[in-house]
Amino acid sequence: MFNNPIFIREALTSPRQLKHYLIRSGYVAAVFILIFTAGQTILGTQQIQTTTIGEFARLGNLIFQMIAFLQLLLVLFFTLLFSAGSIAQEKDRGTLILLLMTELKDRELVSGKTQSSLLIVYVLLASSIPVCVFLRLLGGIEFSQILWMELLCLITVFATGSWAALVAFWREKTFQTLAISVLGMVVFLGVVEVIVNLLPAGSSLYPWIAGLNPFRSLYEILNPLSLNTGLNAITVSAWPSLISLFVLGVALKAFTVLRLRVWNPSRSVYKATPKAEKETVIVKEKSRVIWSNPVIWREIMTKAYGRKVFVIKLAYFLLAGFTLWAAVTSEAVAEGVLYLGVIPPQGLAFAGIAWLSLVLANTQAVTSITTEKDSKTLELLLVTDITAREFVLGKLGGIFFNSKELILIPVLILCYLVSQGAFSTEGFMCALIGFLSLMIFAIVLGLHMGLTYDNSRSAIGASLGTMFFLFVGIGIFMILLVQARSSFALQLQSFLVFIVVGSAALHSALTHRNPSRALAISAWMLPFLTFYAITSFLLGGTLGVLVTILFAYGLPVLSMYIPAVSEFDVALGKTTYDKG
């Protein structure tokens, strides 16, 4: 790897960019803010002199578990995003064909593109080691747990990156690449869990198959007592998981190398074809009628997002059905378990499916613009008679039409849960309107990021990263709020620190190139209003939560949509406010 020219170039140039310093420092700062917030939640205003060793150990163990699961989720998400996005961008720009025409071997090309795109992920893993060692001072964790956790994340990055690279070299469209990568990973984890549950007790295959799910392995690392019920010495090990994931990654990479030239022919496509001796008769087909808005006609009536989008939709249907079935038939439903005190298992399943729908819709929105930029077709559209309103509305209409299944399935699931008595009518209306509001926000956010950022990787990363951190932050907040319970008022300042940092990051992402007062106000208000909505929801509120969500996410939608139409050249970066 270290003598690979593609990796060497990326390793020498990428770390010098400002964004890499910002990402590394931002990640470490976010982790320390999380430590501070969790510490205030657990210990409160208690003096250090009166705090026992057991309380410090409890704090260290809880924070380490939270950071470990968050880091594993983070590396999975960004590995898929960076690995698949980097290769898809090469395809959209037409530069992959140039790499295939060089003297690079197939394995060098695959390994170089995969590992170079994951360089920032490896750096984030390395930067988390001092933080985890710092937590060791509080007690409650061992060095062996830190070591195994980092190794598990590293091997998971390797296996996930190999899968994303396979899909990226296989499919021709960025949206297809990202969607199949995410859905494929989720379906794979579900299949692993089904096989594990079907295996007989004491099977020799159990540790190797169960090890393919890194979350299961991470749970065993963080809770070694779960596997040691006897009087034997407690040991922490993840060798079966590391070996299984490594073998899986090698197999995926080997298959990609073998199929590279089949999926992406190089020199052969440029060879001159012999002219036919006889003239062929060209039958002119009947021309298709184009609508008044040609942009939305193209998005709906042509294969703008690839030829096999049904594969993505089929995987989504199967995943949604399996998730709902697993939640309804789980023992937690019969026992009346409520997660975080208010969410039934069916509600948690709906939340997971809804979040996946939001991510896929956001991906489709941002790639609808970045693909135009990379293929050099956006400039051709701008020199036509198509107005800014027609372009923006056409893109939005096409995205909503192609995302109709992503909207319909969660709504149908919600209706089914209401019919089964899992939700009240008031809760149903709140969840329905809230989901639709978030869907509109996700789509408009993707369109805004695609127009704002010049680089496709930056646009996709900013858009999906905003969605990821926004909803992961919501989950973390809900957990910490439940942990705080009655002492919430005393820990309010710690939550405010987290909210302020999140608002600043959101403001930087939304106003990256074209500052706007409306966008700035929206960015700073959204986390605070979301925090208020979460607290109201945990306290049993419905109407207040609905109104807050509508205002919190409706204002950013208007703040992003109106400039995109009225000041299209500014939003696209062709002109600026400073230059007039």
N, C-alpha and C positions, 0 to 999 in steps of 0.2 A: 504493500500500500504506500509505503514511504518513498518508493522510487517510481510511483505512478505520476506521469506528468500532469494529469488533470487534477489530482489531489494536491500535488505540490503547488500548482498555480493558485488553487483556492486557499491553501494554508498560508501562502505568503501574502495574498492580497486582501482576503476577507477580514482577518483580524485587525487590519489597519483602519477599517471603516468605523465611523462614529457610532453607527447603530449597534455594532457588536459590543462596544463598551457600555452603551446604554442598556442593552438587553441583559448583560451580565450583572451590572450594578443594580439594575431595576429588580432582577430576580432575587438577588441577595437581600436587597432592601425590603422587598415584599415579604420574604420569609421572616426577617427580624420584626417587621410590623405584626405579622401573624403571631410570632412568639410573644410579643408585648401584649397583644389583644387577648390571647389565650391565658397569659399569666394574670392579667387583670381580671379576667372572667373567673378563674379558679381561686386565686388568692385574695382578690379584691383589694381592699385598703388595709389588709392585715400587715403588721409590721414584720420585717424580716427577722427580728430578734425572737418573735413569738412563733415563727413558722417552723414546724417540725421537719425532720429529714424525710419522713413519709410523704408529707405534702409536697415537698420539692420533687421527690421521686415520681409522685403521681403527675405533677405538672410536666416533668421531662418526658415521661412515657406517653402522655396524651399528645403533646406537641410533636414528638417524634413520629408517632403513628399518623397524625394528620399530615405532616410534611411528607412522609414516605408515600402514602396513598396519593397525595396531591402531585408529588413528583413523578410517580409512575404514570398517572393519568396525563400529566403534562408532556412527558417524553413520548408517550404513545401518540398524542394529538399532533405535536410538532414534528415528529418523525414522519408521519403520514403526509403532513402538509409540505414540509421542506423537500423530502425525497421525491414525492410524486409531482409537486409543483415545479421543481427544478428541471426535471426531464421533460415534463409537458411543455414548459416554456421553450426548451430547445426545439421541440417539434413544431410548435406554433410559429416560431421565428424562422424555421427552415434551416437551422444551423446543425441539427443532428445529422443530417445527410452529409455535411462537410466532415464531421468527426468520423463517420463511417467510411469515408473515402481516404482517410489517412492510414498510416501504417500501424495504428494502434490495434492491438489484439482485442478480440471481443471481450475477454475477461477483464482486460485493463479498462476498456470503455465502461463496462457495467460497474465494476468496482470503483473506478474513479469518480463517476457521476454520483453514485450512491453515497460513498463515504464523504466526498467533498460537500455535498448538500447537507450532511448531518454534522458538520464540524461544530456549529453553534450548539447543537444538542449535547455533544460530548463536553464542550466547555461548560455548559450549565450543570452537567453532572459533576464535573470536577469542582466547580465553585460551591456546590452544596456540601462537600465533604467537611470543610472547616466548620460550617454551621452545625452539622450533626455532631462533630466532635465537641463543640461548645455545649450542646445539649447534654453530652455525657457528664459534664460537671454537675448537673442537677440531679443525676441519678435516675434509676428506673430503666436504663438501657445498658447494653453491653457493646463493646467494640466489635464483637463478632456479628451482632445484628446490623450495625452500620456497614460493615464490610460486605455481608451477604446482600443487603439491600442495594448497595451501589452496584455490585456485580450483576444482580438480577436486572436492574434498570439498564445496564450496559448491554447485556445479551438481548434484552427485549428490544432495545433500539436496533441492534443488528438484524434480528428476525423481522421486525416490523418494517425496517428500511428495505429489506430484501423483497418483501411482499409489495410495498408501494412501488419499487423500481420495476418489478414484473408487470404490474398493471400499467404503469406509465409507458413502458416500451411496447406494450401490447395495444392499448387504446390510442385513438388519434385525437381525441378532444380532451381539453383540460377538465371540463365538468365531469365527463365520464370517468376520468382517471381518479379525481378526488372522491367522487361518490362511490365508485366501486371499491376503492381502497378502504374507506370508512365502513361501508356496509359489509364488505368481506371480512374485515377484522371482527366486527360485532357478531356476525353470523358464526364465524369460526369459534369464538369464545363460547357462544351458546351451544354449538355442537359438542365442544369439549365437555361442557358441564353435563349434557345429556348422556354422553358415553360414560362419564365417570359415575353417574347415578345408576347406570345399567350394569356396570361391572360387578361381579360377585365379590363378596367380602373376602379380603385377604388375597386378591388377585395380584400376581407379580407385575402386571401391566399398570396397575393403579398409579404408582408414583410417577411413571414416565408420561402417561397421558394427562394426569392431573397437573403435571408440571408445565404443560403447554399453556395453561392459564396463569399468567404472571400474578394476577390479583390473588388467586388462591395461594400461590407460593409465598407472596408477600405477607398474607395473613398468618401463615405458619411461621414465618421469620419473626414477625412482631409478637406472636403469641405462641411461644414454644411449648407451653404447658398443654396446648390443645392436642399435641401428638404424644405426650409422655404422661400416660396415666398410671404407670407403675412406679416402682421404687428405683428405676434406673436413673443414671445421671442425665440431667437435662442438657441437650446439645442443640445447637442451631446449625442447620445445614440446608442447602438448596441445590445440591449437586444434581439430582434428577431433573429439576426444572432447567438448570443451566445447560445440561447436556441436550435435553429435548429441544429447547429453543434454538440452540446452536446448530443442531442437525437440521432442524426445520429451515433455518436461515440459509444454510449451505445448499440444501436441496432446492430452495426457491431461486437462489442466485445461479446455481448450475443450470436450471431449466431456462432461466432468462438468457444466459449466455448461449445456450444451444439454439434458442428460437430468435435471437436478436436479428439475424439477417433475413429470416423468414418474415418477421413482422415489419422490418424496416429495410427493404432492399436499397442498396447503395448505387454502385456503378451501373447495374443492369438497367435502371430506369432511364439513364441518360444515353444508352446505346441507340444509335440510329436504327430505326426499323426500315426494312426494305420496302420500297414503294410497290404498290400493286401494279401489275402489268395492265390490268383492265380497270377502267374507271368504274367506280362503284356508284350506284344510284342512291342518292340521299333522299330519304322520305321525310318530308317536313311534317313534324308533329304539330298538332293543334296547340296553339299558344294558350297559356293559362291566363285567366283574368286576375289582374292584380287589384287589390283593394285600394281605397282612397289613401290609406296609410300604408305605404309599401313596407315599412319597417316591421309592423306587427304581422303583416302577411308573411314576410320571410320567417319570422320567429315561429309562427304557428304552422304554416303550410309546407315548409321545407325542413330538411334534417339539419337544422342549425346547431344542434347539440350532439350530433353523432348519429350513426345508423342503428345502433342497438341500445337505445335508451330503455327499451322494455326490460332488459336484463336488470337494470337498476331498480325499476319499479317492482319487478317480481321479487327481488331480494328484499325490498322494503316491505312488501305485503307479507312475505313469509316471516320476516323478523317481527313485524307488528303483531301478527296472529300468534306467534309463539310466545311473545312477551305477555300478551293479554291472557293466554291460556295458563301460563306458568303462574301469573299473579292470582287468577281466579281460583285455581286448584291448589294453591299453597296452603300449608297448615296455619300460616299466620292469619288467613281470612277466617278460618273456623275458630281460632282462638281470640279473634277480635283485636289483633295487634294494631296499634296506631303509631306509625313512625313520627318522631318528634312531637308526639302527643296529639296530633290532629290529622295526619295523613294515613289513610288506609292503604294496604298493599296494592289495590286496584288503582288508587290515585297516584301512587308512586310509579306504576307501570305506564299510566297515561302521561305523566310528567316526562318519563324517559323517551317515549315515542314522540311526544310533542317537541322535545329538545332536538331529537334527531331530525325531525321535519324542518325545524327552524334552521339548523346547520346546513342541510341540503338545499333549502331554498336560498339561503344567503350565498352558498357556493355557486349556484346557478346564476344569481344576479351579478356577482362580481366577475365571474368568468365570461358573461355575455359581453362585457366591455373590454376586458383584458384580451380576449381572443381577437376582437376587432383590431385592437392596437398591434398585437403581435403579428397578425396576418396582413397588416398594412391596408386594411379595408376601411378603417375609420376615417382616414383622410379623404378617401373617395366619396364616402357618404356626406362629408362636410362640404364638398364642393358642388353637391346637387342642390335641388330646390327644396329639399326636406328641411323643415323648420326645426328649431330646438324642441318645441312642444311635441311635434310629431315624432321626433327621435326618442325623446324620453318616455312619452306615453306609449309608443310602440314597443320599446324595450320592456316597460313595466307590464303591458298587456300580455306580451309573449311569455314573460316570466311567470305571471299569475296563471296563465293557461297551462303551461307545462308543469306547474307545481300544483295542479288541481288535486292530484292524488295525495300529495303531502298535506294538503289542507283538509280534504274530505275524510281520510282515514282517522285522524285524531278526533274529528267531530263525531263520526259514527261510533267510535269507541266510547266517547263521552256520553252519547245518547244511550248506548247499551248499559253503561254503568249506572246511569240514572234509572233506567228501567229495572235494574237489579237492586235498587235501593242503596247503592254505595254513595250517591250524592243526593242532596236535596235539590229542589227546583231552583232555589236561590243560589246555591253553590254551583249548579249547572250553568246558569246564566253568567255568573261571575267568571267561571273557568272558560266558557265559550268566548265571551267578549274579550277576556284577557288574552287567550291564545290567538285570536284573530288580530288583535292589536300588535302583539309581538311578531306575528308573521309579516304584517305590513312593515313594521320597523326593520326586521331582518332583511327584507327584499330591498327597501329603499336604502338601507345602510350599505348593502353590497353594491348597488348602483353608484352611490356616492363615492365609495372607496375606489371603484373602478375608474371613475372620471377624475378623481383627485390625484392619484398616484401614477407617475410615469412608468415605473417598473412593475411588471406583472406580479413578480414574487412579493414585492412590498405591498401591493394592493390586496392580494389574496391573503397574505399574512396578517395585515392590519384588520381586514374585514372579519376573517374567521377567528383571529386572536381576540378581537373585541367581543364577539359572541361567546367564545370560550370563557374568558375571564369574567364576563358579566354574569353568566349563569353559574359558573363554578363559585364565584364570589357569593352569589345568592345562597347556594348550598352551604358554604362555610358559615355565613352569617346565621343561618337557621340553626346550625349545630351549636354555635357559640351562644346564641340567645337562649337555647334550651339549657345549656350548661350553666348560664348565669342565673336563670330563674328569678328568684325574688331579689337578688342583688343587682338587677339590671341597671337601676338608676345610678348605682355607685360606679359601674363600669362603662357608663355612657361615653366618657372621654376617650377611652380606648377604641370604641367602635367609630367615633368621629375621626380619629386618626386614619383608620383604614379607609373610611369613606372619602376623606379629603384626598388621599393618595390616589384612589381609584378615579375620582373626578378629574384630577390633574392629568392622569394617563388618558382618559377618555377625551378630554379637551385637546390634548396633543394629537391624538389620532384623527379626530373629526376636523380640526382646523390646521391640518398639516401644511397646506400650501396656500390656501385662501382663507385668511381669518375672517370670521363673521361674528357679529355681536349676538345674533340669534343662536348660532351654533355654540358659542361660548356659554351662554346662559343655559341652554339645553344640556350641555355636557356637565356643567356643575350641579344642575338641579336633579338630573336623572338618578345618580346614586343615592342622594338624600331621600328622594321620593320613593325609590325602590326599598330603601331601608324602612321607611315609614309603612309601606305596604306590607312588608314582611312581618313587622311587629303587630300590625293590625290583624293580619291573617292568623298568626299564632294565638292571638287573643280572641279569635272567633268572629272577627269582622268580615263583612262581605261587600256591602254597598260602598263603604269608605275605601276598601281595597280596589274595587272596580274603578271608581272615580279617579283615584290616585294613579293607577296604571294607565288609564286613558290619557290623562294629562301628561304623565311622565314620558310616555313613548309617543304620544301624538305630537307634542311640541318639537322633538327632534326630527320627526318625519316631515313636518312642514318646513322646518329650518333647512333640511337637506333638499327637499323637492323644489321649493320655490326658486332658490338660486340656480338650480340645474336647468330650469326652464327660462327664467327671466335674464339670467346672466350666464348663459351657456359657455361663452368663450372664456369667461373668468373661471368657471368651474372646471373647464377642461385644461386650463393653464395656458391658453393662447394669448391672453392678455392678463394684466394685473391691475389692481386698484392704484398702485403707485405710478405706473406708466400711463394710466388713462385708457 
